[in-house]
Amino acid sequence: RAEAMFGAGQAGLEQRPLDQLVAPDQRPILARLLEKVGRGPTAEPDQVVSTELIGLRPDGATFPFEIGLSRLPDLGGRGASLCAALRDISQRRLQEQAIQELVDQQEAIFQSAPNGILHSAAGTIIRANQRIAESLGYAPLELIGQPFALLHMSTDNQAAFQAAMMPPLQHGEIAR
């Protein structure tokens, strides 16, 4: 599978230095990882270290991958060796990017809504858009962390507000 991931033919990775499989700017990161796992003064035995790197294929194409390295004991008098576990994370990165785009779209809708919107949990305001903040005379960040009771002038006002707003919200409806 590693041959396919790196675009090499069968046995195309044998005897190939590990640092030649990563993009040039990633080689110092790989060198630090190798030192940490078993080649140098900071080596820690029996430790598995991992990171994400950018792989380099023979045609110059790059792709993100995850590498996990662990030091293996001396086998057959050949000295210590390394076990490298590799995983192409291209699909995961595409999914993360798609999720981030959706989050950004949701935030843009929230912030540009013509109506004031705030989100509270356990009686504390955790999000507020610009429209609600302006109507209350605050900046949005000033509302975050404030008690929801800040919106009420009195205890009676709070009770009336809850009586009017909670039933539709509890049924998943928009409270107006």
Phi, psi and chi 1 to 4 in degrees:
 res  aa     phi    psi   chi1   chi2   chi3   chi4
   1 ARG       -  -35.4  -67.9 -178.9   88.1  177.8
   2 ALA   -62.0  -37.6      -      -      -      -
   3 GLU   -60.3  -44.2  -75.5   89.7   -2.5      -
   4 ALA   -65.6  -41.5      -      -      -      -
   5 MET   -60.0  -40.6 -175.2 -175.2  -28.6      -
   6 PHE   -94.6    5.2  -74.7   94.0      -      -
   7 GLY    69.6   30.5      -      -      -      -
   8 ALA  -108.4  150.8      -      -      -      -
   9 GLY   -71.8  179.1      -      -      -      -
  10 GLN   -57.1  132.4 -171.0  174.0    9.0      -
  11 ALA    63.9   16.6      -      -      -      -
  12 GLY   -74.7   -9.9      -      -      -      -
  13 LEU  -104.9  -11.0  -62.1  179.2      -      -
  14 GLU   -62.5  136.9  -71.4 -179.0   19.7      -
  15 GLN    63.6   12.5  -56.5  -59.6  -39.2      -
  16 ARG   -93.2  128.8 -155.5  162.7  153.7 -154.2
  17 PRO   -60.2  138.7  -18.4   28.4      -      -
  18 LEU   -58.4  -37.0 -168.0   54.7      -      -
  19 ASP   -67.8  -16.8   69.0  -19.6      -      -
  20 GLN   -78.9   -7.4  -62.9  -58.7  -54.4      -
  21 LEU   -93.3   -2.8  -60.6  176.8      -      -
  22 VAL  -118.3  156.0  -60.9      -      -      -
  23 ALA   -59.7  145.9      -      -      -      -
  24 PRO   -51.4  -39.5  -28.0   35.5      -      -
  25 ASP   -72.4  -10.8   65.3  -31.6      -      -
  26 GLN   -94.0  -11.8  -59.6  -77.7  -70.2      -
  27 ARG   -62.5  -38.1  -68.8  175.0 -175.4  156.1
  28 PRO   -62.7  -34.3  -23.0   32.7      -      -
  29 ILE   -65.6  -45.4  -60.9  167.5      -      -
  30 LEU   -62.4  -41.5  178.8   60.0      -      -
  31 ALA   -60.1  -42.7      -      -      -      -
  32 ARG   -64.7  -38.3  -74.6 -168.2  -62.5  -84.1
  33 LEU   -64.4  -44.5 -165.3   68.3      -      -
  34 LEU   -63.7  -39.5  -71.8  167.8      -      -
  35 GLU   -64.6  -40.1 -177.4  171.0  -45.5      -
  36 LYS   -65.0  -36.1 -165.8  172.3 -171.4 -179.7
  37 VAL   -87.9  -17.8   77.4      -      -      -
  38 GLY   170.5    8.6      -      -      -      -
  39 ARG  -129.6   78.9  -65.4 -174.6  179.4  176.5
  40 GLY   147.2  179.7      -      -      -      -
  41 PRO   -67.1  -20.2   22.0  -29.6      -      -
  42 THR   -97.2   10.8   60.1      -      -      -
  43 ALA   -62.0  139.2      -      -      -      -
  44 GLU  -120.8  116.3  -62.1  179.3   30.9      -
  45 PRO   -65.8  151.3   22.0  -28.9      -      -
  46 ASP    60.4   23.2  -57.8  -36.7      -      -
  47 GLN  -104.7  140.1  179.3 -177.3    7.1      -
  48 VAL  -105.7  126.6  176.2      -      -      -
  49 VAL  -120.0  147.7  -66.3      -      -      -
  50 SER  -146.8  159.2   63.1      -      -      -
  51 THR  -163.1  175.7 -166.4      -      -      -
  52 GLU  -107.2  137.2  -66.5  178.2    6.3      -
  53 LEU  -133.7  172.7  -64.9  168.8      -      -
  54 ILE  -106.6  118.0  -57.7  -61.1      -      -
  55 GLY   -81.9  158.5      -      -      -      -
  56 LEU  -127.4  122.5 -179.0   63.1      -      -
  57 ARG   -93.1  161.3  -65.8 -171.2  173.1  111.5
  58 PRO   -56.6  -30.2  -24.3   31.9      -      -
  59 ASP   -82.4    3.0   64.9    0.2      -      -
  60 GLY    91.9   -7.6      -      -      -      -
  61 ALA   -67.6  146.6      -      -      -      -
  62 THR  -117.5  159.0   59.9      -      -      -
  63 PHE  -158.2  151.1   65.6   98.7      -      -
  64 PRO   -82.0  139.9   28.9  -33.2      -      -
  65 PHE  -144.6  160.2   75.1   99.7      -      -
  66 GLU  -108.1  136.7 -172.2  174.1   76.1      -
  67 ILE  -126.1  136.0 -176.7  169.0      -      -
  68 GLY  -121.8  129.2      -      -      -      -
  69 LEU  -121.1  140.6  -64.5  171.2      -      -
  70 SER  -143.3  148.6   61.3      -      -      -
  71 ARG   -84.9  133.8 -173.4  175.9  177.5  175.0
  72 LEU  -103.8  152.1  -61.4  176.3      -      -
  73 PRO   -69.7  166.3   22.9  -29.7      -      -
  74 ASP   -59.9  120.5 -179.4   -1.0      -      -
  75 LEU  -116.4  119.5  -60.8  172.2      -      -
  76 GLY    68.0   25.6      -      -      -      -
  77 GLY    72.4   16.0      -      -      -      -
  78 ARG   -94.1    0.4  -63.7 -175.9  -59.3  179.7
  79 GLY    90.7  173.3      -      -      -      -
  80 ALA   -66.8  150.2      -      -      -      -
  81 SER  -135.5  174.1   57.7      -      -      -
  82 LEU  -114.2  146.4  -70.3  176.5      -      -
  83 CYS  -108.5  124.9  174.9      -      -      -
  84 ALA  -116.8  124.3      -      -      -      -
  85 ALA  -107.1  124.5      -      -      -      -
  86 LEU  -118.7  142.5  -49.5  170.3      -      -
  87 ARG  -143.0  124.1 -179.9 -174.1  -30.5 -167.0
  88 ASP   -71.2  124.2 -174.9  -25.6      -      -
  89 ILE  -112.8   23.1   57.5  171.5      -      -
  90 SER   -57.5  -46.3  -60.2      -      -      -
  91 GLN   -64.0  -41.6 -169.1   63.7   34.3      -
  92 ARG   -61.6  -42.9  178.9  178.6   11.1  159.1
  93 ARG   -62.8  -40.0  -72.7  -72.0  167.8   87.6
  94 LEU   -63.2  -40.9  -69.6  172.6      -      -
  95 GLN   -66.1  -41.8  -68.8  167.3  -19.1      -
  96 GLU   -62.0  -40.7  -71.2  169.3   -9.0      -
  97 GLN   -64.3  -42.8 -177.5 -180.0   -4.5      -
  98 ALA   -63.4  -41.7      -      -      -      -
  99 ILE   -63.1  -44.1  -70.3  168.3      -      -
 100 GLN   -62.6  -38.3 -173.5   58.2   51.9      -
 101 GLU   -62.9  -40.5  -72.7  172.5    5.9      -
 102 LEU   -66.3  -40.7  -69.3  172.2      -      -
 103 VAL   -62.8  -43.5  167.2      -      -      -
 104 ASP   -62.8  -40.5  -67.6  -14.7      -      -
 105 GLN   -64.2  -44.1  -71.7  174.0   -2.2      -
 106 GLN   -61.1  -42.5 -179.7 -175.2   25.5      -
 107 GLU   -64.5  -39.8 -176.8   63.4   19.3      -
 108 ALA   -63.5  -41.4      -      -      -      -
 109 ILE   -64.4  -45.9  -67.9  167.4      -      -
 110 PHE   -58.6  -46.4  178.9   79.2      -      -
 111 GLN   -74.8  -28.3  -68.2  -59.3  -23.9      -
 112 SER  -100.4    6.0   63.8      -      -      -
 113 ALA   -59.3  140.6      -      -      -      -
 114 PRO   -71.6  -14.9   24.3  -30.7      -      -
 115 ASN  -106.4  153.0  -59.4  -41.3      -      -
 116 GLY   -72.2  133.9      -      -      -      -
 117 ILE  -131.3  133.1  -56.6  171.3      -      -
 118 LEU  -137.5  155.0   67.7   85.9      -      -
 119 HIS  -124.0  128.4 -179.0 -165.4      -      -
 120 SER  -127.6  155.3   68.2      -      -      -
 121 ALA  -142.7  132.7      -      -      -      -
 122 ALA    52.8   37.7      -      -      -      -
 123 GLY    80.2    9.7      -      -      -      -
 124 THR  -122.5  136.7  -58.1      -      -      -
 125 ILE   -74.5  125.6  -61.2  170.9      -      -
 126 ILE  -114.2  -16.2   58.0  174.6      -      -
 127 ARG  -151.9  145.2  -75.2 -174.2   78.7 -158.8
 128 ALA  -150.3  136.1      -      -      -      -
 129 ASN   -88.6  172.1   72.0   -4.2      -      -
 130 GLN   -60.1  -40.2 -174.2   66.9   36.4      -
 131 ARG   -62.5  -45.7 -179.0   69.3   66.2  165.0
 132 ILE   -68.5  -38.4 -168.1   74.9      -      -
 133 ALA   -62.6  -44.5      -      -      -      -
 134 GLU   -62.1  -43.2  -73.3  171.7   -2.4      -
 135 SER   -67.6  -23.9   68.0      -      -      -
 136 LEU   -96.5   -4.7  -63.3  172.4      -      -
 137 GLY    81.6   28.9      -      -      -      -
 138 TYR  -127.5  167.1  -68.5   91.4      -      -
 139 ALA   -88.6  149.8      -      -      -      -
 140 PRO   -52.7  -42.9  -27.8   35.0      -      -
 141 LEU   -67.5  -24.1  -69.4  177.9      -      -
 142 GLU   -69.4  -24.8  -68.6  175.3  -39.6      -
 143 LEU   -81.7  -27.7  -71.1  171.5      -      -
 144 ILE   -61.8  129.3  -52.1  -56.1      -      -
 145 GLY    88.4   -7.8      -      -      -      -
 146 GLN   -79.3  151.6  -64.5  -67.3  -32.1      -
 147 PRO   -68.4  144.2   21.4  -29.0      -      -
 148 PHE   -59.4  -27.4 -168.9   76.6      -      -
 149 ALA   -61.8  -15.0      -      -      -      -
 150 LEU   -56.4  -25.7  171.8   79.6      -      -
 151 LEU   -78.9   -8.8  -57.6  175.3      -      -
 152 HIS  -111.2  139.6  -50.1  -68.8      -      -
 153 MET   -80.7  -26.1  -60.9  173.1   89.4      -
 154 SER  -151.2  170.1   69.4      -      -      -
 155 THR   -63.4  -38.8  -53.5      -      -      -
 156 ASP   -63.2  -41.2  -68.1  -21.7      -      -
 157 ASN   -63.1  -40.6 -164.9   -1.0      -      -
 158 GLN   -63.9  -43.8 -178.7  177.5   -0.5      -
 159 ALA   -63.2  -41.4      -      -      -      -
 160 ALA   -65.4  -41.5      -      -      -      -
 161 PHE   -61.2  -49.0  178.1   82.3      -      -
 162 GLN   -62.9  -39.4  -73.8 -179.5  -21.0      -
 163 ALA   -63.4  -36.1      -      -      -      -
 164 ALA   -81.3  -37.0      -      -      -      -
 165 MET   -91.8  -35.3  -61.1  -61.3  -92.0      -
 166 MET   -66.8  -41.2  -68.6  -49.0  -70.7      -
 167 PRO   -56.9  -49.1  -28.7   37.5      -      -
 168 PRO   -65.6  -37.6    8.5  -13.5      -      -
 169 LEU   -64.8  -37.1  -67.8  175.2      -      -
 170 GLN   -68.1  -20.6  -71.4  172.1  -24.1      -
 171 HIS   -99.6   10.6  -68.8   94.8      -      -
 172 GLY    74.8   19.8      -      -      -      -
 173 GLU   -99.0  166.2  -60.4  169.1    3.5      -
 174 ILE   -83.6  128.3  -65.3  174.3      -      -
 175 ALA   -87.5  133.0      -      -      -      -
 176 ARG  -122.6      -  -61.6  179.9 -166.7  -98.9
